[in-house]
Amino acid sequence: VQFHDLTENGRKMLHAFLFEICGLQGGFTLEKREQQCNDYIRRTVGRDKIVLMLVSGGVDSAVRAALLHKALLQVITRRECRASISILIFF
């Protein structure tokens, strides 16, 4: 959805759409989202698995690698395969 009306009426319409029609709560924070990601990673990986992650070097890959590193609190060994691809191994 694109919405460009930045006037006060536009703000009211966008607010009504998000909170009254879509039913959003308005409690989103980056800290909460990061914690949700960390919890999901910890549940999925557990304590006894090795994670192999192939990344492209783009922003999405960098964010995923940072979340994995923070969630698992492990050392990353990085080996270059090609100029634009890295292998990240969590031990």
PyMOL Python script that loads the backbone (N, CA, C, O; Angstrom):
from pymol import cmd

cmd.read_pdbstr("""\
ATOM      1  N   VAL A   1       0.849  -1.162   0.000  1.00  0.00           N
ATOM      2  CA  VAL A   1       0.000   0.000   0.000  1.00  0.00           C
ATOM      3  C   VAL A   1       0.896   1.226   0.000  1.00  0.00           C
ATOM      4  O   VAL A   1       1.774   1.362   0.851  1.00  0.00           O
ATOM      5  N   GLN A   2       0.673   2.109  -0.949  1.00  0.00           N
ATOM      6  CA  GLN A   2       1.382   3.374  -0.957  1.00  0.00           C
ATOM      7  C   GLN A   2       0.442   4.449  -0.462  1.00  0.00           C
ATOM      8  O   GLN A   2      -0.724   4.494  -0.855  1.00  0.00           O
ATOM      9  N   PHE A   3       0.944   5.312   0.396  1.00  0.00           N
ATOM     10  CA  PHE A   3       0.121   6.371   0.955  1.00  0.00           C
ATOM     11  C   PHE A   3       0.980   7.615   1.077  1.00  0.00           C
ATOM     12  O   PHE A   3       2.009   7.599   1.752  1.00  0.00           O
ATOM     13  N   HIS A   4       0.559   8.707   0.418  1.00  0.00           N
ATOM     14  CA  HIS A   4       1.405   9.895   0.367  1.00  0.00           C
ATOM     15  C   HIS A   4       0.781  11.146   0.954  1.00  0.00           C
ATOM     16  O   HIS A   4       1.404  12.207   0.932  1.00  0.00           O
ATOM     17  N   ASP A   5      -0.433  11.050   1.481  1.00  0.00           N
ATOM     18  CA  ASP A   5      -1.088  12.230   2.036  1.00  0.00           C
ATOM     19  C   ASP A   5      -0.496  12.518   3.411  1.00  0.00           C
ATOM     20  O   ASP A   5      -0.838  11.847   4.385  1.00  0.00           O
ATOM     21  N   LEU A   6       0.387  13.504   3.499  1.00  0.00           N
ATOM     22  CA  LEU A   6       1.077  13.810   4.747  1.00  0.00           C
ATOM     23  C   LEU A   6       0.402  14.921   5.546  1.00  0.00           C
ATOM     24  O   LEU A   6       0.965  15.422   6.520  1.00  0.00           O
ATOM     25  N   THR A   7      -0.800  15.303   5.133  1.00  0.00           N
ATOM     26  CA  THR A   7      -1.533  16.328   5.881  1.00  0.00           C
ATOM     27  C   THR A   7      -2.119  15.703   7.153  1.00  0.00           C
ATOM     28  O   THR A   7      -2.024  14.492   7.352  1.00  0.00           O
ATOM     29  N   GLU A   8      -2.715  16.517   7.996  1.00  0.00           N
ATOM     30  CA  GLU A   8      -3.345  16.003   9.225  1.00  0.00           C
ATOM     31  C   GLU A   8      -4.466  15.019   8.893  1.00  0.00           C
ATOM     32  O   GLU A   8      -4.625  14.008   9.576  1.00  0.00           O
ATOM     33  N   ASN A   9      -5.239  15.308   7.854  1.00  0.00           N
ATOM     34  CA  ASN A   9      -6.295  14.382   7.437  1.00  0.00           C
ATOM     35  C   ASN A   9      -5.705  13.061   6.938  1.00  0.00           C
ATOM     36  O   ASN A   9      -6.261  11.989   7.179  1.00  0.00           O
ATOM     37  N   GLY A  10      -4.592  13.154   6.251  1.00  0.00           N
ATOM     38  CA  GLY A  10      -3.923  11.940   5.785  1.00  0.00           C
ATOM     39  C   GLY A  10      -3.449  11.091   6.955  1.00  0.00           C
ATOM     40  O   GLY A  10      -3.564   9.866   6.924  1.00  0.00           O
ATOM     41  N   ARG A  11      -2.924  11.726   7.971  1.00  0.00           N
ATOM     42  CA  ARG A  11      -2.491  11.011   9.182  1.00  0.00           C
ATOM     43  C   ARG A  11      -3.675  10.320   9.852  1.00  0.00           C
ATOM     44  O   ARG A  11      -3.563   9.180  10.303  1.00  0.00           O
ATOM     45  N   LYS A  12      -4.808  11.018   9.915  1.00  0.00           N
ATOM     46  CA  LYS A  12      -6.016  10.438  10.523  1.00  0.00           C
ATOM     47  C   LYS A  12      -6.497   9.227   9.723  1.00  0.00           C
ATOM     48  O   LYS A  12      -6.862   8.200  10.295  1.00  0.00           O
ATOM     49  N   MET A  13      -6.492   9.360   8.385  1.00  0.00           N
ATOM     50  CA  MET A  13      -6.925   8.241   7.539  1.00  0.00           C
ATOM     51  C   MET A  13      -5.997   7.037   7.698  1.00  0.00           C
ATOM     52  O   MET A  13      -6.461   5.903   7.813  1.00  0.00           O
ATOM     53  N   LEU A  14      -4.690   7.285   7.703  1.00  0.00           N
ATOM     54  CA  LEU A  14      -3.729   6.197   7.849  1.00  0.00           C
ATOM     55  C   LEU A  14      -3.876   5.545   9.225  1.00  0.00           C
ATOM     56  O   LEU A  14      -3.819   4.321   9.338  1.00  0.00           O
ATOM     57  N   HIS A  15      -4.064   6.349  10.262  1.00  0.00           N
ATOM     58  CA  HIS A  15      -4.265   5.827  11.610  1.00  0.00           C
ATOM     59  C   HIS A  15      -5.524   4.954  11.670  1.00  0.00           C
ATOM     60  O   HIS A  15      -5.501   3.856  12.225  1.00  0.00           O
ATOM     61  N   ALA A  16      -6.609   5.452  11.100  1.00  0.00           N
ATOM     62  CA  ALA A  16      -7.861   4.689  11.089  1.00  0.00           C
ATOM     63  C   ALA A  16      -7.681   3.367  10.336  1.00  0.00           C
ATOM     64  O   ALA A  16      -8.174   2.329  10.779  1.00  0.00           O
ATOM     65  N   PHE A  17      -6.982   3.401   9.211  1.00  0.00           N
ATOM     66  CA  PHE A  17      -6.756   2.176   8.439  1.00  0.00           C
ATOM     67  C   PHE A  17      -5.948   1.168   9.248  1.00  0.00           C
ATOM     68  O   PHE A  17      -6.326  -0.001   9.336  1.00  0.00           O
ATOM     69  N   LEU A  18      -4.846   1.606   9.834  1.00  0.00           N
ATOM     70  CA  LEU A  18      -3.955   0.686  10.547  1.00  0.00           C
ATOM     71  C   LEU A  18      -4.571   0.149  11.831  1.00  0.00           C
ATOM     72  O   LEU A  18      -4.469  -1.046  12.107  1.00  0.00           O
ATOM     73  N   PHE A  19      -5.209   1.010  12.623  1.00  0.00           N
ATOM     74  CA  PHE A  19      -5.652   0.614  13.955  1.00  0.00           C
ATOM     75  C   PHE A  19      -7.114   0.187  14.016  1.00  0.00           C
ATOM     76  O   PHE A  19      -7.458  -0.701  14.796  1.00  0.00           O
ATOM     77  N   GLU A  20      -7.981   0.796  13.213  1.00  0.00           N
ATOM     78  CA  GLU A  20      -9.395   0.449  13.260  1.00  0.00           C
ATOM     79  C   GLU A  20      -9.754  -0.639  12.254  1.00  0.00           C
ATOM     80  O   GLU A  20     -10.525  -1.544  12.572  1.00  0.00           O
ATOM     81  N   ILE A  21      -9.209  -0.562  11.056  1.00  0.00           N
ATOM     82  CA  ILE A  21      -9.550  -1.549  10.032  1.00  0.00           C
ATOM     83  C   ILE A  21      -8.654  -2.783  10.144  1.00  0.00           C
ATOM     84  O   ILE A  21      -9.150  -3.909  10.164  1.00  0.00           O
ATOM     85  N   CYS A  22      -7.341  -2.577  10.217  1.00  0.00           N
ATOM     86  CA  CYS A  22      -6.404  -3.709  10.281  1.00  0.00           C
ATOM     87  C   CYS A  22      -6.272  -4.294  11.685  1.00  0.00           C
ATOM     88  O   CYS A  22      -5.835  -5.434  11.844  1.00  0.00           O
ATOM     89  N   GLY A  23      -6.644  -3.524  12.695  1.00  0.00           N
ATOM     90  CA  GLY A  23      -6.587  -4.016  14.065  1.00  0.00           C
ATOM     91  C   GLY A  23      -5.201  -4.072  14.674  1.00  0.00           C
ATOM     92  O   GLY A  23      -4.965  -4.847  15.601  1.00  0.00           O
ATOM     93  N   LEU A  24      -4.279  -3.265  14.168  1.00  0.00           N
ATOM     94  CA  LEU A  24      -2.933  -3.264  14.744  1.00  0.00           C
ATOM     95  C   LEU A  24      -2.960  -2.656  16.139  1.00  0.00           C
ATOM     96  O   LEU A  24      -3.823  -1.837  16.457  1.00  0.00           O
ATOM     97  N   GLN A  25      -2.006  -3.067  16.966  1.00  0.00           N
ATOM     98  CA  GLN A  25      -1.959  -2.625  18.352  1.00  0.00           C
ATOM     99  C   GLN A  25      -1.062  -1.404  18.561  1.00  0.00           C
ATOM    100  O   GLN A  25      -1.313  -0.612  19.469  1.00  0.00           O
ATOM    101  N   GLY A  26      -0.039  -1.239  17.753  1.00  0.00           N
ATOM    102  CA  GLY A  26       0.844  -0.089  17.887  1.00  0.00           C
ATOM    103  C   GLY A  26       1.979  -0.291  18.871  1.00  0.00           C
ATOM    104  O   GLY A  26       2.570   0.687  19.328  1.00  0.00           O
ATOM    105  N   GLY A  27       2.302  -1.534  19.213  1.00  0.00           N
ATOM    106  CA  GLY A  27       3.363  -1.791  20.174  1.00  0.00           C
ATOM    107  C   GLY A  27       4.675  -2.215  19.546  1.00  0.00           C
ATOM    108  O   GLY A  27       5.560  -2.697  20.254  1.00  0.00           O
ATOM    109  N   PHE A  28       4.831  -2.050  18.242  1.00  0.00           N
ATOM    110  CA  PHE A  28       6.048  -2.493  17.556  1.00  0.00           C
ATOM    111  C   PHE A  28       7.247  -1.639  17.949  1.00  0.00           C
ATOM    112  O   PHE A  28       7.186  -0.410  17.946  1.00  0.00           O
ATOM    113  N   THR A  29       8.340  -2.324  18.288  1.00  0.00           N
ATOM    114  CA  THR A  29       9.625  -1.645  18.440  1.00  0.00           C
ATOM    115  C   THR A  29      10.685  -2.543  17.814  1.00  0.00           C
ATOM    116  O   THR A  29      10.498  -3.755  17.712  1.00  0.00           O
ATOM    117  N   LEU A  30      11.777  -1.955  17.402  1.00  0.00           N
ATOM    118  CA  LEU A  30      12.859  -2.752  16.833  1.00  0.00           C
ATOM    119  C   LEU A  30      13.433  -3.712  17.867  1.00  0.00           C
ATOM    120  O   LEU A  30      13.842  -4.825  17.535  1.00  0.00           O
ATOM    121  N   GLU A  31      13.460  -3.274  19.118  1.00  0.00           N
ATOM    122  CA  GLU A  31      13.991  -4.136  20.184  1.00  0.00           C
ATOM    123  C   GLU A  31      13.136  -5.382  20.355  1.00  0.00           C
ATOM    124  O   GLU A  31      13.665  -6.481  20.522  1.00  0.00           O
ATOM    125  N   LYS A  32      11.801  -5.215  20.313  1.00  0.00           N
ATOM    126  CA  LYS A  32      10.908  -6.375  20.424  1.00  0.00           C
ATOM    127  C   LYS A  32      11.082  -7.313  19.240  1.00  0.00           C
ATOM    128  O   LYS A  32      11.101  -8.532  19.409  1.00  0.00           O
ATOM    129  N   ARG A  33      11.209  -6.754  18.046  1.00  0.00           N
ATOM    130  CA  ARG A  33      11.373  -7.590  16.843  1.00  0.00           C
ATOM    131  C   ARG A  33      12.690  -8.355  16.903  1.00  0.00           C
ATOM    132  O   ARG A  33      12.741  -9.534  16.552  1.00  0.00           O
ATOM    133  N   GLU A  34      13.751  -7.689  17.344  1.00  0.00           N
ATOM    134  CA  GLU A  34      15.045  -8.358  17.474  1.00  0.00           C
ATOM    135  C   GLU A  34      14.953  -9.501  18.483  1.00  0.00           C
ATOM    136  O   GLU A  34      15.505 -10.578  18.256  1.00  0.00           O
ATOM    137  N   GLN A  35      14.261  -9.268  19.592  1.00  0.00           N
ATOM    138  CA  GLN A  35      14.107 -10.313  20.606  1.00  0.00           C
ATOM    139  C   GLN A  35      13.299 -11.491  20.058  1.00  0.00           C
ATOM    140  O   GLN A  35      13.616 -12.645  20.344  1.00  0.00           O
ATOM    141  N   GLN A  36      12.259 -11.206  19.272  1.00  0.00           N
ATOM    142  CA  GLN A  36      11.479 -12.283  18.646  1.00  0.00           C
ATOM    143  C   GLN A  36      12.361 -13.114  17.727  1.00  0.00           C
ATOM    144  O   GLN A  36      12.283 -14.343  17.732  1.00  0.00           O
ATOM    145  N   CYS A  37      13.200 -12.448  16.937  1.00  0.00           N
ATOM    146  CA  CYS A  37      14.115 -13.162  16.034  1.00  0.00           C
ATOM    147  C   CYS A  37      15.105 -14.007  16.829  1.00  0.00           C
ATOM    148  O   CYS A  37      15.338 -15.167  16.487  1.00  0.00           O
ATOM    149  N   ASN A  38      15.688 -13.445  17.878  1.00  0.00           N
ATOM    150  CA  ASN A  38      16.640 -14.184  18.706  1.00  0.00           C
ATOM    151  C   ASN A  38      15.995 -15.408  19.338  1.00  0.00           C
ATOM    152  O   ASN A  38      16.591 -16.484  19.355  1.00  0.00           O
ATOM    153  N   ASP A  39      14.779 -15.252  19.859  1.00  0.00           N
ATOM    154  CA  ASP A  39      14.076 -16.386  20.469  1.00  0.00           C
ATOM    155  C   ASP A  39      13.807 -17.480  19.442  1.00  0.00           C
ATOM    156  O   ASP A  39      13.983 -18.665  19.727  1.00  0.00           O
ATOM    157  N   TYR A  40      13.376 -17.075  18.234  1.00  0.00           N
ATOM    158  CA  TYR A  40      13.099 -18.048  17.169  1.00  0.00           C
ATOM    159  C   TYR A  40      14.378 -18.814  16.787  1.00  0.00           C
ATOM    160  O   TYR A  40      14.354 -20.035  16.637  1.00  0.00           O
ATOM    161  N   ILE A  41      15.479 -18.094  16.633  1.00  0.00           N
ATOM    162  CA  ILE A  41      16.748 -18.723  16.270  1.00  0.00           C
ATOM    163  C   ILE A  41      17.171 -19.720  17.345  1.00  0.00           C
ATOM    164  O   ILE A  41      17.562 -20.844  17.031  1.00  0.00           O
ATOM    165  N   ARG A  42      17.094 -19.315  18.599  1.00  0.00           N
ATOM    166  CA  ARG A  42      17.498 -20.208  19.698  1.00  0.00           C
ATOM    167  C   ARG A  42      16.634 -21.455  19.762  1.00  0.00           C
ATOM    168  O   ARG A  42      17.148 -22.550  19.987  1.00  0.00           O
ATOM    169  N   ARG A  43      15.321 -21.304  19.567  1.00  0.00           N
ATOM    170  CA  ARG A  43      14.430 -22.471  19.566  1.00  0.00           C
ATOM    171  C   ARG A  43      14.739 -23.402  18.407  1.00  0.00           C
ATOM    172  O   ARG A  43      14.738 -24.622  18.567  1.00  0.00           O
ATOM    173  N   THR A  44      15.004 -22.828  17.239  1.00  0.00           N
ATOM    174  CA  THR A  44      15.233 -23.619  16.042  1.00  0.00           C
ATOM    175  C   THR A  44      16.577 -24.324  16.071  1.00  0.00           C
ATOM    176  O   THR A  44      16.661 -25.507  15.744  1.00  0.00           O
ATOM    177  N   VAL A  45      17.618 -23.623  16.454  1.00  0.00           N
ATOM    178  CA  VAL A  45      18.976 -24.176  16.423  1.00  0.00           C
ATOM    179  C   VAL A  45      19.254 -25.025  17.649  1.00  0.00           C
ATOM    180  O   VAL A  45      19.909 -26.063  17.546  1.00  0.00           O
ATOM    181  N   GLY A  46      18.775 -24.609  18.788  1.00  0.00           N
ATOM    182  CA  GLY A  46      19.081 -25.335  20.016  1.00  0.00           C
ATOM    183  C   GLY A  46      20.540 -25.137  20.401  1.00  0.00           C
ATOM    184  O   GLY A  46      21.157 -24.142  20.022  1.00  0.00           O
ATOM    185  N   ARG A  47      21.094 -26.088  21.156  1.00  0.00           N
ATOM    186  CA  ARG A  47      22.465 -25.944  21.639  1.00  0.00           C
ATOM    187  C   ARG A  47      23.450 -26.888  20.962  1.00  0.00           C
ATOM    188  O   ARG A  47      24.661 -26.711  21.093  1.00  0.00           O
ATOM    189  N   ASP A  48      22.956 -27.872  20.251  1.00  0.00           N
ATOM    190  CA  ASP A  48      23.850 -28.906  19.751  1.00  0.00           C
ATOM    191  C   ASP A  48      23.956 -28.968  18.232  1.00  0.00           C
ATOM    192  O   ASP A  48      24.479 -29.942  17.692  1.00  0.00           O
ATOM    193  N   LYS A  49      23.472 -27.950  17.540  1.00  0.00           N
ATOM    194  CA  LYS A  49      23.512 -27.959  16.088  1.00  0.00           C
ATOM    195  C   LYS A  49      24.572 -26.997  15.567  1.00  0.00           C
ATOM    196  O   LYS A  49      24.902 -26.001  16.211  1.00  0.00           O
ATOM    197  N   ILE A  50      25.091 -27.312  14.401  1.00  0.00           N
ATOM    198  CA  ILE A  50      26.010 -26.423  13.688  1.00  0.00           C
ATOM    199  C   ILE A  50      25.199 -25.701  12.622  1.00  0.00           C
ATOM    200  O   ILE A  50      24.384 -26.317  11.935  1.00  0.00           O
ATOM    201  N   VAL A  51      25.417 -24.412  12.485  1.00  0.00           N
ATOM    202  CA  VAL A  51      24.691 -23.612  11.508  1.00  0.00           C
ATOM    203  C   VAL A  51      25.639 -23.237  10.384  1.00  0.00           C
ATOM    204  O   VAL A  51      26.700 -22.661  10.626  1.00  0.00           O
ATOM    205  N   LEU A  52      25.265 -23.558   9.172  1.00  0.00           N
ATOM    206  CA  LEU A  52      26.008 -23.167   7.983  1.00  0.00           C
ATOM    207  C   LEU A  52      25.131 -22.179   7.229  1.00  0.00           C
ATOM    208  O   LEU A  52      23.993 -22.488   6.875  1.00  0.00           O
ATOM    209  N   MET A  53      25.663 -20.999   6.989  1.00  0.00           N
ATOM    210  CA  MET A  53      24.879 -19.954   6.346  1.00  0.00           C
ATOM    211  C   MET A  53      25.635 -19.427   5.147  1.00  0.00           C
ATOM    212  O   MET A  53      26.757 -18.939   5.279  1.00  0.00           O
ATOM    213  N   LEU A  54      25.025 -19.525   3.972  1.00  0.00           N
ATOM    214  CA  LEU A  54      25.594 -18.957   2.758  1.00  0.00           C
ATOM    215  C   LEU A  54      24.949 -17.599   2.545  1.00  0.00           C
ATOM    216  O   LEU A  54      23.723 -17.484   2.536  1.00  0.00           O
ATOM    217  N   VAL A  55      25.761 -16.580   2.376  1.00  0.00           N
ATOM    218  CA  VAL A  55      25.235 -15.220   2.245  1.00  0.00           C
ATOM    219  C   VAL A  55      25.758 -14.564   0.980  1.00  0.00           C
ATOM    220  O   VAL A  55      26.822 -14.915   0.468  1.00  0.00           O
ATOM    221  N   SER A  56      24.993 -13.610   0.490  1.00  0.00           N
ATOM    222  CA  SER A  56      25.353 -12.929  -0.751  1.00  0.00           C
ATOM    223  C   SER A  56      26.172 -11.677  -0.521  1.00  0.00           C
ATOM    224  O   SER A  56      26.786 -11.167  -1.458  1.00  0.00           O
ATOM    225  N   GLY A  57      26.197 -11.172   0.685  1.00  0.00           N
ATOM    226  CA  GLY A  57      26.902  -9.932   0.959  1.00  0.00           C
ATOM    227  C   GLY A  57      26.003  -8.721   0.950  1.00  0.00           C
ATOM    228  O   GLY A  57      26.470  -7.602   1.160  1.00  0.00           O
ATOM    229  N   GLY A  58      24.707  -8.926   0.708  1.00  0.00           N
ATOM    230  CA  GLY A  58      23.761  -7.818   0.710  1.00  0.00           C
ATOM    231  C   GLY A  58      23.290  -7.489   2.110  1.00  0.00           C
ATOM    232  O   GLY A  58      23.725  -8.098   3.087  1.00  0.00           O
ATOM    233  N   VAL A  59      22.403  -6.528   2.195  1.00  0.00           N
ATOM    234  CA  VAL A  59      21.899  -6.064   3.486  1.00  0.00           C
ATOM    235  C   VAL A  59      21.137  -7.166   4.209  1.00  0.00           C
ATOM    236  O   VAL A  59      21.340  -7.365   5.406  1.00  0.00           O
ATOM    237  N   ASP A  60      20.260  -7.890   3.504  1.00  0.00           N
ATOM    238  CA  ASP A  60      19.484  -8.950   4.151  1.00  0.00           C
ATOM    239  C   ASP A  60      20.398 -10.005   4.751  1.00  0.00           C
ATOM    240  O   ASP A  60      20.175 -10.459   5.873  1.00  0.00           O
ATOM    241  N   SER A  61      21.425 -10.396   4.009  1.00  0.00           N
ATOM    242  CA  SER A  61      22.368 -11.392   4.518  1.00  0.00           C
ATOM    243  C   SER A  61      23.131 -10.878   5.726  1.00  0.00           C
ATOM    244  O   SER A  61      23.364 -11.618   6.681  1.00  0.00           O
ATOM    245  N   ALA A  62      23.516  -9.622   5.684  1.00  0.00           N
ATOM    246  CA  ALA A  62      24.257  -9.040   6.807  1.00  0.00           C
ATOM    247  C   ALA A  62      23.387  -8.999   8.063  1.00  0.00           C
ATOM    248  O   ALA A  62      23.867  -9.283   9.160  1.00  0.00           O
ATOM    249  N   VAL A  63      22.118  -8.649   7.904  1.00  0.00           N
ATOM    250  CA  VAL A  63      21.208  -8.605   9.049  1.00  0.00           C
ATOM    251  C   VAL A  63      21.011 -10.005   9.612  1.00  0.00           C
ATOM    252  O   VAL A  63      21.040 -10.196  10.828  1.00  0.00           O
ATOM    253  N   ARG A  64      20.810 -10.991   8.732  1.00  0.00           N
ATOM    254  CA  ARG A  64      20.631 -12.371   9.204  1.00  0.00           C
ATOM    255  C   ARG A  64      21.874 -12.870   9.929  1.00  0.00           C
ATOM    256  O   ARG A  64      21.769 -13.506  10.977  1.00  0.00           O
ATOM    257  N   ALA A  65      23.029 -12.590   9.386  1.00  0.00           N
ATOM    258  CA  ALA A  65      24.273 -13.024  10.026  1.00  0.00           C
ATOM    259  C   ALA A  65      24.436 -12.366  11.395  1.00  0.00           C
ATOM    260  O   ALA A  65      24.854 -13.016  12.354  1.00  0.00           O
ATOM    261  N   ALA A  66      24.107 -11.079  11.486  1.00  0.00           N
ATOM    262  CA  ALA A  66      24.220 -10.370  12.765  1.00  0.00           C
ATOM    263  C   ALA A  66      23.235 -10.929  13.789  1.00  0.00           C
ATOM    264  O   ALA A  66      23.581 -11.082  14.960  1.00  0.00           O
ATOM    265  N   LEU A  67      22.006 -11.234  13.356  1.00  0.00           N
ATOM    266  CA  LEU A  67      21.021 -11.811  14.267  1.00  0.00           C
ATOM    267  C   LEU A  67      21.456 -13.191  14.747  1.00  0.00           C
ATOM    268  O   LEU A  67      21.334 -13.506  15.930  1.00  0.00           O
ATOM    269  N   LEU A  68      21.967 -14.019  13.822  1.00  0.00           N
ATOM    270  CA  LEU A  68      22.452 -15.342  14.218  1.00  0.00           C
ATOM    271  C   LEU A  68      23.588 -15.229  15.218  1.00  0.00           C
ATOM    272  O   LEU A  68      23.611 -15.930  16.230  1.00  0.00           O
ATOM    273  N   HIS A  69      24.524 -14.349  14.930  1.00  0.00           N
ATOM    274  CA  HIS A  69      25.669 -14.181  15.815  1.00  0.00           C
ATOM    275  C   HIS A  69      25.221 -13.735  17.209  1.00  0.00           C
ATOM    276  O   HIS A  69      25.667 -14.284  18.217  1.00  0.00           O
ATOM    277  N   LYS A  70      24.352 -12.755  17.256  1.00  0.00           N
ATOM    278  CA  LYS A  70      23.901 -12.240  18.546  1.00  0.00           C
ATOM    279  C   LYS A  70      23.057 -13.268  19.296  1.00  0.00           C
ATOM    280  O   LYS A  70      23.182 -13.420  20.511  1.00  0.00           O
ATOM    281  N   ALA A  71      22.202 -13.967  18.563  1.00  0.00           N
ATOM    282  CA  ALA A  71      21.318 -14.942  19.205  1.00  0.00           C
ATOM    283  C   ALA A  71      22.096 -16.128  19.753  1.00  0.00           C
ATOM    284  O   ALA A  71      21.774 -16.642  20.824  1.00  0.00           O
ATOM    285  N   LEU A  72      23.095 -16.553  19.041  1.00  0.00           N
ATOM    286  CA  LEU A  72      23.821 -17.751  19.444  1.00  0.00           C
ATOM    287  C   LEU A  72      25.073 -17.449  20.244  1.00  0.00           C
ATOM    288  O   LEU A  72      25.674 -18.351  20.828  1.00  0.00           O
ATOM    289  N   LEU A  73      25.475 -16.172  20.273  1.00  0.00           N
ATOM    290  CA  LEU A  73      26.663 -15.755  21.033  1.00  0.00           C
ATOM    291  C   LEU A  73      27.856 -16.651  20.743  1.00  0.00           C
ATOM    292  O   LEU A  73      28.534 -17.127  21.654  1.00  0.00           O
ATOM    293  N   GLN A  74      28.096 -16.868  19.472  1.00  0.00           N
ATOM    294  CA  GLN A  74      29.178 -17.741  19.050  1.00  0.00           C
ATOM    295  C   GLN A  74      30.174 -16.955  18.196  1.00  0.00           C
ATOM    296  O   GLN A  74      29.902 -15.839  17.753  1.00  0.00           O
ATOM    297  N   VAL A  75      31.314 -17.565  17.987  1.00  0.00           N
ATOM    298  CA  VAL A  75      32.338 -16.977  17.128  1.00  0.00           C
ATOM    299  C   VAL A  75      32.066 -17.398  15.696  1.00  0.00           C
ATOM    300  O   VAL A  75      31.785 -18.564  15.420  1.00  0.00           O
ATOM    301  N   ILE A  76      32.149 -16.456  14.805  1.00  0.00           N
ATOM    302  CA  ILE A  76      31.937 -16.745  13.391  1.00  0.00           C
ATOM    303  C   ILE A  76      33.288 -16.949  12.726  1.00  0.00           C
ATOM    304  O   ILE A  76      34.195 -16.129  12.872  1.00  0.00           O
ATOM    305  N   THR A  77      33.414 -18.039  12.001  1.00  0.00           N
ATOM    306  CA  THR A  77      34.573 -18.239  11.150  1.00  0.00           C
ATOM    307  C   THR A  77      34.130 -17.916   9.735  1.00  0.00           C
ATOM    308  O   THR A  77      33.170 -18.498   9.230  1.00  0.00           O
ATOM    309  N   ARG A  78      34.812 -17.013   9.111  1.00  0.00           N
ATOM    310  CA  ARG A  78      34.389 -16.561   7.787  1.00  0.00           C
ATOM    311  C   ARG A  78      35.414 -17.004   6.755  1.00  0.00           C
ATOM    312  O   ARG A  78      36.606 -16.730   6.894  1.00  0.00           O
ATOM    313  N   ARG A  79      34.957 -17.670   5.750  1.00  0.00           N
ATOM    314  CA  ARG A  79      35.809 -18.109   4.645  1.00  0.00           C
ATOM    315  C   ARG A  79      35.231 -17.554   3.344  1.00  0.00           C
ATOM    316  O   ARG A  79      34.042 -17.702   3.062  1.00  0.00           O
ATOM    317  N   GLU A  80      36.072 -16.931   2.583  1.00  0.00           N
ATOM    318  CA  GLU A  80      35.613 -16.373   1.316  1.00  0.00           C
ATOM    319  C   GLU A  80      35.583 -17.464   0.246  1.00  0.00           C
ATOM    320  O   GLU A  80      36.581 -18.151   0.023  1.00  0.00           O
ATOM    321  N   CYS A  81      34.441 -17.619  -0.410  1.00  0.00           N
ATOM    322  CA  CYS A  81      34.318 -18.547  -1.537  1.00  0.00           C
ATOM    323  C   CYS A  81      34.570 -17.814  -2.845  1.00  0.00           C
ATOM    324  O   CYS A  81      35.358 -18.251  -3.684  1.00  0.00           O
ATOM    325  N   ARG A  82      33.896 -16.712  -2.995  1.00  0.00           N
ATOM    326  CA  ARG A  82      34.063 -15.826  -4.137  1.00  0.00           C
ATOM    327  C   ARG A  82      33.998 -14.414  -3.595  1.00  0.00           C
ATOM    328  O   ARG A  82      33.750 -14.210  -2.407  1.00  0.00           O
ATOM    329  N   ALA A  83      34.212 -13.469  -4.435  1.00  0.00           N
ATOM    330  CA  ALA A  83      34.223 -12.076  -3.986  1.00  0.00           C
ATOM    331  C   ALA A  83      32.906 -11.675  -3.329  1.00  0.00           C
ATOM    332  O   ALA A  83      32.908 -10.904  -2.369  1.00  0.00           O
ATOM    333  N   SER A  84      31.774 -12.191  -3.835  1.00  0.00           N
ATOM    334  CA  SER A  84      30.487 -11.734  -3.318  1.00  0.00           C
ATOM    335  C   SER A  84      29.795 -12.763  -2.423  1.00  0.00           C
ATOM    336  O   SER A  84      28.671 -12.516  -1.987  1.00  0.00           O
ATOM    337  N   ILE A  85      30.418 -13.896  -2.137  1.00  0.00           N
ATOM    338  CA  ILE A  85      29.769 -14.928  -1.322  1.00  0.00           C
ATOM    339  C   ILE A  85      30.698 -15.337  -0.190  1.00  0.00           C
ATOM    340  O   ILE A  85      31.887 -15.573  -0.405  1.00  0.00           O
ATOM    341  N   SER A  86      30.154 -15.420   1.001  1.00  0.00           N
ATOM    342  CA  SER A  86      30.914 -15.855   2.161  1.00  0.00           C
ATOM    343  C   SER A  86      30.218 -17.054   2.788  1.00  0.00           C
ATOM    344  O   SER A  86      29.007 -17.218   2.639  1.00  0.00           O
ATOM    345  N   ILE A  87      30.962 -17.877   3.476  1.00  0.00           N
ATOM    346  CA  ILE A  87      30.384 -18.958   4.265  1.00  0.00           C
ATOM    347  C   ILE A  87      30.599 -18.599   5.725  1.00  0.00           C
ATOM    348  O   ILE A  87      31.722 -18.308   6.138  1.00  0.00           O
ATOM    349  N   LEU A  88      29.551 -18.617   6.492  1.00  0.00           N
ATOM    350  CA  LEU A  88      29.634 -18.338   7.910  1.00  0.00           C
ATOM    351  C   LEU A  88      29.356 -19.633   8.648  1.00  0.00           C
ATOM    352  O   LEU A  88      28.327 -20.270   8.421  1.00  0.00           O
ATOM    353  N   ILE A  89      30.254 -20.025   9.521  1.00  0.00           N
ATOM    354  CA  ILE A  89      30.091 -21.258  10.282  1.00  0.00           C
ATOM    355  C   ILE A  89      30.064 -20.906  11.747  1.00  0.00           C
ATOM    356  O   ILE A  89      30.984 -20.264  12.254  1.00  0.00           O
ATOM    357  N   PHE A  90      29.002 -21.328  12.442  1.00  0.00           N
ATOM    358  CA  PHE A  90      28.867 -21.078  13.871  1.00  0.00           C
ATOM    359  C   PHE A  90      29.232 -22.363  14.610  1.00  0.00           C
ATOM    360  O   PHE A  90      28.668 -23.423  14.340  1.00  0.00           O
ATOM    361  N   PHE A  91      30.173 -22.262  15.536  1.00  0.00           N
ATOM    362  CA  PHE A  91      30.561 -23.422  16.331  1.00  0.00           C
ATOM    363  C   PHE A  91      30.043 -23.292  17.733  1.00  0.00           C
ATOM    364  O   PHE A  91      30.269 -24.176  18.560  1.00  0.00           O
TER     365      PHE A  91
END
""", "prot")
cmd.dss("prot")
cmd.show_as("cartoon", "prot")
cmd.util.cbc("prot")
cmd.orient("prot")
